[in-house]
Amino acid sequence: MVLAITTMTVTIGAATAANVKTVGTVKCRNAANFQAVFARKPEAKNVIGSVRLVMNSYIFSVANLFLQRRGSSLGLSPLDWQTISDWEKEGVPLRIVFRSIDDIFDNIEMKPKRLRTQVKSISYCAEEIETAFNNWLALQIGK
């Protein structure tokens, strides 16, 4: 399994948005090793109060699945992050995104190695995801 290296924003303060102050960014493989990575940062010395990780589970879930299936630990481009964020705003269900990404990579893996397409961006999957979402929306009419 390939783990994605993602940048996560570290914030401190109370649970209310008015009291949250951004301390910095931390690159870590997943939320589990966040504390260990953050503790080594110079910004951690000035942190008083609770530290919490702010991340959008929809976006990171899609990004992690895509990076695992792609087989590369290189991160996504800002355009890829924006594309995933747009899907979330449009209300594309995770199961549609996951199924579409899995179908794309399954089809690629069925081809002989010399004929396989190298997927470098989430935009490669965008058309299929949007088609599946539109089909799903069409089925929802009248329910």
Residue pairs with C-beta under 8 A, 6 or more apart in sequence:
1 68
2 67
2 68
2 70
2 71
2 72
2 73
3 29
3 30
3 64
3 68
3 73
4 29
4 63
4 64
4 67
4 68
4 73
4 75
5 27
5 28
5 29
5 73
5 75
6 27
6 28
6 60
6 63
6 64
6 75
7 25
7 26
7 27
7 75
8 25
8 26
8 27
8 28
8 31
8 34
8 53
8 54
8 55
9 22
9 25
9 53
9 54
9 55
10 22
10 23
10 24
10 25
10 26
10 34
10 38
10 43
10 51
10 53
10 54
11 20
11 21
11 22
11 23
11 51
11 52
11 53
11 54
12 20
12 21
12 23
12 47
12 48
12 49
12 50
12 51
12 52
13 19
13 20
13 21
13 49
13 50
14 20
14 49
20 54
23 43
23 44
23 46
23 47
23 51
24 41
24 43
26 34
26 37
26 38
26 41
27 37
28 34
28 37
28 38
31 53
31 55
34 53
35 51
38 44
38 51
44 51
56 85
56 88
58 84
58 88
58 94
59 81
59 84
59 85
59 88
61 94
62 84
62 87
62 94
62 97
62 98
62 101
62 122
63 76
63 80
63 81
63 84
63 122
65 97
65 98
65 101
65 102
66 76
66 80
66 101
66 122
66 125
67 73
67 74
67 75
67 76
69 101
69 102
69 105
70 105
70 119
70 120
76 84
76 121
76 122
77 121
79 121
79 123
80 121
80 122
80 123
83 122
83 123
83 126
84 122
87 97
87 129
87 133
90 133
92 129
92 130
92 133
93 133
93 136
96 129
96 132
96 133
96 136
97 129
99 132
100 125
100 128
100 129
100 132
101 125
101 129
103 128
104 119
104 124
104 125
104 128
105 119
108 116
108 117
108 119
109 116
117 124
119 125
